[in-house]
Amino acid sequence: MPAWLTVVGIGDDGFAGLGRPARRALLEASVVYGGERHLAMLPARLGARRAAWPRPFDLAPLLAERATPVCVLASGDPMLFGVGATLARQLPAGELRVLPAPSSLSLAAARLGWPLQDVATVSLVGRPLATLNAHLHDGARVFVLSADGSTPAALAGLLNARGFGATRMIVLEHLGGELERRIDGRADQWPAGDVAALNLIALECRATQGAPRWPLTSGLPDDAFRHDGQLTKRDVRAITLARLAPTPGELLWDVGAGSGSIGIEWMRAHPACRAIAIERHAERQRFIEHNRDALGVPGLQLVAGRAPEALDGLPAPDAVFIGGGVTAPGVLDACWARLREGGRLVANAVTLQGEAALMAWRAQHGGTLTRIALADAQPLGGFDTWRQALPITLLDVTRPAGDAARHPHPHPHQHQHQHPHPHQHQHQHQQP
């Protein structure tokens, strides 16, 4: 089927700034879809019917026009955080034609003389402000796509609260149009006043003294997280994430998430990584909500409940981490049964009962066991000595391709290890 849908990128300079192919597509279209602002840019001589996007947004009316030539108007480059990317997921490539205009990012880079490949991009259109937190590093340059005219002031407040008040902020309004305007300032001195709803914010990040410095590698400092003691500690967390081996687009289940540290660091590994934290304690759920925002991954999904019951209906994971409750009946088997082929399951235990459960489970399913023993130098009188942390037993197993045993039978000696020791709960929180 030939392309019946043309997506036209239009800048703030309107119809006059369009090239010949874009103008021809609009002249030949029977209907043009777009936002009210974009539709208002079209000249009266255009005979096509104008159709504003429905609210809430819905592609169904547009897709029903399949038999006729249709145009869609979008800001700048429609494939950059735009409707073009949404349509490309719905239609075969041969039915869709995209005619981009310069994006706001390209125009901003040109105005400021910043190499575009060296600038991070964050969209706050329909996304939480906390999304920016993962990109706050001293010296970093960031382009922020604003939600509206209130975004610059809100952003200045966030930068101040995060110890980046010295950051240079440049607000660029109506890029490429007659009303283009530039506003410069520091986050801690951001002037009050009106800002156009259509704006982009450029940041040159500068950390003030005492601002936290969170590295890009796994194994964030323990004080990066709020917790009640149930926390996979820094060195063990780095080893665990290395075994989980996140890659772009993969989904992790963090079962018995506690503070959510594993799921959060999984998502920080790449913007396309996804994670679901399963946690039954209300206070720990609040820790997770705080930690995911503070560390810049507000998209981490929180499921309130206890495994295995809370796992029902969740999308199949590419990796599973079980940090607590390995002795709880059915948890290991339920996670294994739902894991994708080639997926990784990593479980940590600190008690003898937990270690026995991992050993019994490994006897049936394979995998490797690793003992992690760490010690810190601490004062002893006028000298120093090694203080041993509780050792951790780590199970690491990959689901083989073609494994059809979705609900494996329990190992004959496994049942005795499935019931938690009465004192296990208080010890399970002492992971080093």
C-alpha positions as CSV (number, residue, x, y, z in Angstrom):
1,M,0.0,0.0,0.0
2,P,1.5,3.4,-0.9
3,A,2.0,6.0,1.8
4,W,-1.3,7.6,2.5
5,L,-0.1,9.5,5.6
6,T,2.4,12.3,5.6
7,V,3.7,13.7,8.8
8,V,4.9,17.3,8.3
9,G,7.3,18.9,10.7
10,I,6.5,22.6,11.1
11,G,8.5,25.2,12.9
12,D,7.5,28.4,14.7
13,D,7.9,30.2,11.4
14,G,4.7,28.3,10.2
15,F,3.7,27.6,6.6
16,A,6.2,30.0,5.1
17,G,9.1,28.0,6.5
18,L,8.0,24.7,4.9
19,G,9.8,23.2,1.9
20,R,8.1,22.4,-1.4
21,P,7.4,18.6,-0.6
22,A,5.7,19.6,2.6
23,R,3.6,22.3,1.0
24,R,2.5,19.9,-1.8
25,A,1.5,17.2,0.7
26,L,-0.7,19.7,2.6
27,L,-2.3,21.0,-0.7
28,E,-3.1,17.4,-1.8
29,A,-4.4,16.2,1.6
30,S,-8.1,15.6,2.2
31,V,-7.7,16.2,5.9
32,V,-5.0,17.6,8.1
33,Y,-4.6,16.6,11.8
34,G,-2.7,18.5,14.4
35,G,-2.8,20.6,17.5
36,E,-4.8,23.8,17.4
37,R,-1.7,26.0,17.3
38,H,-0.3,24.2,14.3
39,L,-3.6,24.1,12.4
40,A,-3.9,27.9,12.9
41,M,-0.7,28.3,10.9
42,L,-2.3,27.0,7.7
43,P,-3.4,29.5,5.1
44,A,-7.0,29.8,4.2
45,R,-6.5,28.7,0.6
46,L,-5.8,25.2,1.8
47,G,-8.9,23.1,1.0
48,A,-8.2,20.3,3.3
49,R,-10.5,19.7,6.3
50,R,-8.8,20.7,9.6
51,A,-9.1,18.1,12.5
52,A,-7.7,18.9,15.9
53,W,-6.4,16.0,18.0
54,P,-9.1,14.6,20.3
55,R,-8.8,15.0,24.0
56,P,-7.7,12.7,25.5
57,F,-5.3,12.0,22.6
58,D,-6.5,9.2,20.3
59,L,-5.2,8.0,17.0
60,A,-8.4,6.1,16.1
61,P,-10.1,8.9,14.1
62,L,-6.9,9.4,12.0
63,L,-6.4,5.7,11.3
64,A,-10.0,5.5,10.1
65,E,-9.0,7.9,7.2
66,R,-6.8,5.2,5.7
67,A,-8.4,5.3,2.2
68,T,-7.6,9.0,1.7
69,P,-4.4,11.2,1.6
70,V,-3.9,12.6,5.1
71,C,-1.4,15.0,6.7
72,V,-0.4,15.3,10.3
73,L,1.3,18.5,11.5
74,A,4.0,18.1,14.3
75,S,6.5,20.3,15.9
76,G,10.0,20.4,14.2
77,D,11.2,16.8,13.8
78,P,8.2,14.5,14.3
79,M,10.5,11.6,15.1
80,L,12.1,13.3,18.1
81,F,9.7,13.0,21.1
82,G,6.9,13.6,18.6
83,V,3.8,12.0,17.1
84,G,5.8,10.6,14.2
85,A,7.4,8.0,16.6
86,T,3.9,7.1,17.9
87,L,2.5,6.7,14.4
88,A,5.6,4.6,13.3
89,R,4.6,2.0,16.0
90,Q,1.1,1.8,14.6
91,L,1.8,1.6,10.8
92,P,4.0,-0.3,8.4
93,A,6.9,1.9,7.2
94,G,5.5,1.9,3.6
95,E,2.3,3.6,4.7
96,L,4.0,6.5,6.4
97,R,6.1,9.4,5.1
98,V,7.8,11.9,7.4
99,L,9.0,15.3,6.3
100,P,11.0,16.8,9.2
101,A,11.8,20.4,9.9
102,P,14.8,21.4,12.1
103,S,14.1,20.3,15.7
104,S,14.1,22.7,18.6
105,L,17.3,20.9,19.8
106,S,19.0,21.6,16.5
107,L,18.0,25.2,16.6
108,A,19.1,25.6,20.3
109,A,22.5,24.0,19.5
110,A,22.9,26.4,16.6
111,R,22.0,29.4,18.7
112,L,24.4,28.4,21.6
113,G,27.2,26.9,19.6
114,W,26.9,23.6,21.5
115,P,27.8,20.4,19.6
116,L,24.5,18.6,19.7
117,Q,26.1,15.1,20.1
118,D,27.6,16.3,23.4
119,V,24.3,17.5,25.0
120,A,22.0,15.3,26.9
121,T,18.3,15.7,26.2
122,V,15.4,15.4,28.7
123,S,11.8,15.8,27.9
124,L,9.5,17.0,30.7
125,V,6.4,16.9,28.4
126,G,4.1,14.5,30.2
127,R,7.0,13.3,32.4
128,P,7.9,14.0,36.1
129,L,10.4,16.8,36.9
130,A,12.5,14.2,38.8
131,T,13.4,12.7,35.4
132,L,16.2,15.4,35.2
133,N,17.9,14.1,38.4
134,A,19.7,11.3,36.6
135,H,21.4,13.9,34.3
136,L,22.7,16.2,37.0
137,H,26.5,16.0,36.9
138,D,29.0,18.9,37.3
139,G,29.9,20.2,33.9
140,A,27.1,18.5,32.0
141,R,25.2,20.3,29.3
142,V,21.5,19.4,29.1
143,F,18.6,20.4,26.8
144,V,15.2,20.2,28.6
145,L,12.0,20.2,26.6
146,S,9.6,22.2,28.8
147,A,6.0,21.1,29.5
148,D,4.8,24.7,29.7
149,G,5.7,28.2,30.8
150,S,6.0,27.2,34.5
151,T,8.8,24.6,33.8
152,P,11.8,27.0,34.0
153,A,10.9,28.2,37.5
154,A,10.1,24.6,38.7
155,L,13.4,23.5,37.2
156,A,15.3,26.3,39.0
157,G,13.8,25.2,42.3
158,L,14.8,21.5,41.7
159,L,18.4,22.5,40.8
160,N,18.6,24.6,44.0
161,A,17.3,21.7,46.1
162,R,19.7,19.3,44.5
163,G,22.8,21.4,45.1
164,F,23.1,22.7,41.6
165,G,22.1,26.4,42.2
166,A,25.1,27.7,40.4
167,T,23.8,26.1,37.1
168,R,23.5,28.5,34.2
169,M,20.0,28.4,32.7
170,I,19.2,29.7,29.2
171,V,15.5,29.7,28.2
172,L,14.8,29.9,24.5
173,E,11.3,30.8,23.6
174,H,9.6,30.3,20.1
175,L,12.8,29.1,18.5
176,G,12.8,29.9,14.8
177,G,9.8,32.2,14.9
178,E,9.3,36.0,14.9
179,L,8.8,35.9,18.7
180,E,12.0,34.2,19.5
181,R,13.5,35.4,22.8
182,R,16.4,34.3,25.1
183,I,16.5,34.6,28.9
184,D,19.7,34.0,30.8
185,G,20.3,33.4,34.5
186,R,21.5,31.2,37.3
187,A,19.2,28.7,38.9
188,D,19.7,30.2,42.4
189,Q,18.9,33.7,41.0
190,W,16.2,32.8,38.5
191,P,14.1,35.9,37.8
192,A,10.4,35.8,38.4
193,G,8.3,36.6,35.3
194,D,6.3,35.2,32.5
195,V,7.8,32.7,30.2
196,A,6.2,31.6,26.9
197,A,4.6,28.2,27.0
198,L,6.7,27.1,24.0
199,N,10.2,27.1,25.4
200,L,13.4,25.0,25.6
201,I,15.8,25.2,28.6
202,A,19.5,24.8,28.1
203,L,21.5,23.9,31.3
204,E,25.2,24.2,32.0
205,C,25.3,22.2,35.2
206,R,27.4,23.5,38.1
207,A,27.4,21.7,41.4
208,T,27.8,23.8,44.6
209,Q,29.9,22.6,47.6
210,G,28.3,19.6,49.3
211,A,26.2,18.6,46.3
212,P,25.9,14.8,46.0
213,R,28.1,13.2,43.3
214,W,26.4,10.1,42.0
215,P,28.6,8.0,39.7
216,L,27.4,6.4,36.5
217,T,28.7,3.0,37.6
218,S,26.6,0.6,39.7
219,G,27.3,0.5,43.4
220,L,26.0,3.9,44.6
221,P,26.9,4.9,48.1
222,D,24.5,3.4,50.7
223,D,23.6,6.9,51.8
224,A,22.1,7.6,48.4
225,F,19.1,5.6,49.5
226,R,16.5,6.0,52.3
227,H,16.1,2.6,54.0
228,D,15.3,0.9,57.3
229,G,18.3,-1.5,57.1
230,Q,16.9,-3.8,54.4
231,L,19.4,-2.6,51.8
232,T,21.7,-4.6,49.5
233,K,24.9,-2.8,50.4
234,R,27.1,-1.1,48.0
235,D,29.7,-3.7,47.1
236,V,27.2,-6.6,47.1
237,R,24.9,-4.4,45.0
238,A,27.6,-3.8,42.4
239,I,28.4,-7.6,42.2
240,T,24.7,-8.4,42.0
241,L,24.1,-5.9,39.1
242,A,27.0,-7.3,37.2
243,R,25.4,-10.7,37.4
244,L,22.0,-9.3,36.4
245,A,23.7,-7.7,33.4
246,P,21.2,-5.0,32.3
247,T,21.0,-4.2,28.6
248,P,18.8,-1.5,26.8
249,G,15.1,-2.2,26.8
250,E,15.2,-5.1,29.3
251,L,12.7,-5.4,32.2
252,L,13.8,-6.4,35.8
253,W,11.6,-7.6,38.6
254,D,13.1,-6.5,41.9
255,V,11.2,-8.9,44.3
256,G,11.1,-7.9,48.0
257,A,12.6,-4.6,46.9
258,G,13.2,-3.0,50.3
259,S,14.6,0.4,49.4
260,G,14.4,-0.4,45.6
261,S,18.2,0.0,45.2
262,I,18.6,-2.9,42.7
263,G,15.7,-1.8,40.5
264,I,16.8,1.9,40.6
265,E,20.4,1.1,39.6
266,W,19.2,-1.2,36.9
267,M,17.2,1.7,35.4
268,R,20.1,4.1,35.8
269,A,22.3,1.8,33.6
270,H,20.4,2.9,30.5
271,P,17.4,5.2,29.8
272,A,15.6,2.3,28.1
273,C,15.9,-0.1,31.0
274,R,12.7,-0.8,32.9
275,A,12.1,-2.2,36.4
276,I,9.2,-3.3,38.6
277,A,9.7,-3.3,42.3
278,I,7.5,-5.6,44.4
279,E,7.3,-4.7,48.1
280,R,4.6,-5.4,50.7
281,H,5.7,-3.1,53.5
282,A,4.0,0.4,53.3
283,E,7.0,2.2,54.8
284,R,9.5,0.6,52.4
285,Q,7.1,1.5,49.5
286,R,7.5,5.2,50.6
287,F,11.3,4.7,50.6
288,I,11.2,3.3,47.1
289,E,9.0,6.3,45.9
290,H,11.5,8.7,47.4
291,N,14.6,7.0,46.1
292,R,13.4,6.5,42.5
293,D,12.7,10.3,42.2
294,A,15.8,11.4,44.0
295,L,18.0,9.3,41.7
296,G,16.2,10.2,38.5
297,V,14.2,7.1,37.6
298,P,10.6,8.1,38.4
299,G,9.4,5.6,35.8
300,L,10.2,2.6,38.1
301,Q,6.9,0.8,38.7
302,L,6.0,-0.1,42.3
303,V,3.7,-3.0,43.0
304,A,2.4,-3.2,46.5
305,G,2.1,-6.8,47.6
306,R,3.9,-10.1,48.5
307,A,5.4,-12.5,46.0
308,P,4.4,-14.8,44.5
309,E,0.7,-13.5,44.5
310,A,1.8,-10.0,43.5
311,L,3.5,-11.3,40.4
312,D,0.2,-12.3,38.7
313,G,-0.5,-10.2,35.6
314,L,3.0,-8.6,35.4
315,P,4.8,-8.6,32.0
316,A,7.4,-11.3,31.7
317,P,10.9,-10.1,32.9
318,D,14.3,-10.4,31.3
319,A,15.9,-10.6,34.7
320,V,14.7,-11.2,38.3
321,F,16.4,-10.2,41.6
322,I,15.3,-11.8,44.8
323,G,16.9,-10.0,47.7
324,G,14.8,-11.2,50.6
325,G,12.3,-14.0,51.1
326,V,14.1,-16.8,49.2
327,T,12.7,-19.2,51.7
328,A,9.1,-18.0,51.2
329,P,7.0,-20.8,49.6
330,G,6.8,-20.7,45.8
331,V,8.8,-17.4,45.2
332,L,11.8,-18.9,43.4
333,D,9.6,-21.3,41.3
334,A,7.1,-18.5,40.4
335,C,9.9,-16.1,39.3
336,W,11.6,-18.9,37.3
337,A,8.4,-19.9,35.6
338,R,7.7,-16.4,34.4
339,L,11.3,-15.6,33.3
340,R,11.9,-15.2,29.6
341,E,14.2,-17.7,27.8
342,G,17.7,-16.4,28.2
343,G,16.7,-14.4,31.2
344,R,18.8,-14.2,34.4
345,L,17.7,-14.9,38.0
346,V,19.9,-13.7,40.8
347,A,19.0,-14.4,44.4
348,N,20.9,-13.4,47.6
349,A,20.7,-15.1,51.0
350,V,22.3,-14.1,54.3
351,T,20.8,-16.8,56.6
352,L,21.6,-20.5,56.8
353,Q,18.0,-21.3,55.9
354,G,18.2,-19.0,52.9
355,E,21.5,-20.5,51.7
356,A,20.0,-24.0,52.1
357,A,17.0,-23.0,50.0
358,L,19.3,-21.7,47.2
359,M,21.4,-24.9,47.3
360,A,18.4,-27.1,47.0
361,W,16.9,-25.0,44.2
362,R,20.3,-25.1,42.3
363,A,20.4,-28.8,42.6
364,Q,17.3,-28.9,40.4
365,H,17.8,-26.0,38.0
366,G,21.6,-25.5,37.9
367,G,23.4,-22.2,38.0
368,T,26.3,-21.0,40.1
369,L,26.7,-20.2,43.8
370,T,29.1,-17.5,45.0
371,R,30.0,-16.7,48.6
372,I,30.7,-12.9,49.1
373,A,32.6,-12.1,52.3
374,L,33.6,-8.5,53.0
375,A,35.4,-6.8,55.8
376,D,36.0,-3.2,56.8
377,A,38.9,-1.8,58.8
378,Q,37.6,-0.4,62.0
379,P,39.3,1.0,65.2
380,L,40.2,-1.4,68.1
381,G,41.6,0.6,70.9
382,G,44.6,2.4,69.5
383,F,44.8,0.1,66.5
384,D,42.7,-1.1,63.6
385,T,41.2,-4.5,62.9
386,W,39.0,-6.1,60.3
387,R,35.3,-6.3,61.1
388,Q,33.6,-9.0,59.0
389,A,30.2,-8.3,57.5
390,L,27.7,-11.1,57.3
391,P,28.6,-13.3,54.3
392,I,26.2,-13.4,51.3
393,T,25.4,-16.4,49.2
394,L,24.5,-15.4,45.6
395,L,22.7,-17.7,43.2
396,D,23.1,-16.8,39.5
397,V,21.2,-18.9,36.9
398,T,20.2,-18.3,33.3
399,R,17.1,-19.8,31.8
400,P,18.1,-21.9,28.8
401,A,16.5,-21.5,25.4
402,G,13.8,-24.0,24.7
403,D,13.1,-24.5,28.4
404,A,9.4,-25.5,28.5
405,A,9.1,-26.4,32.1
406,R,7.0,-23.4,33.1
407,H,5.9,-24.9,36.4
408,P,8.6,-27.1,37.7
409,H,8.0,-29.7,40.4
410,P,9.7,-29.1,43.7
411,H,13.0,-30.8,44.4
412,P,12.4,-33.8,46.8
413,H,14.5,-32.2,49.5
414,Q,13.4,-28.7,48.9
415,H,10.2,-28.6,50.9
416,Q,11.9,-28.6,54.2
417,H,13.6,-25.3,53.3
418,Q,10.5,-23.5,52.1
419,H,9.3,-22.3,55.5
420,P,11.0,-19.2,56.9
421,H,12.9,-19.6,60.2
422,P,11.0,-17.7,62.9
423,H,13.9,-15.4,63.4
424,Q,14.8,-15.0,59.7
425,H,13.0,-11.6,59.2
426,Q,15.2,-9.7,61.6
427,H,18.4,-11.2,60.1
428,Q,17.4,-10.8,56.5
429,H,17.9,-7.0,56.9
430,Q,21.6,-7.3,57.8
431,Q,23.0,-7.6,54.4
432,P,26.4,-5.9,54.2
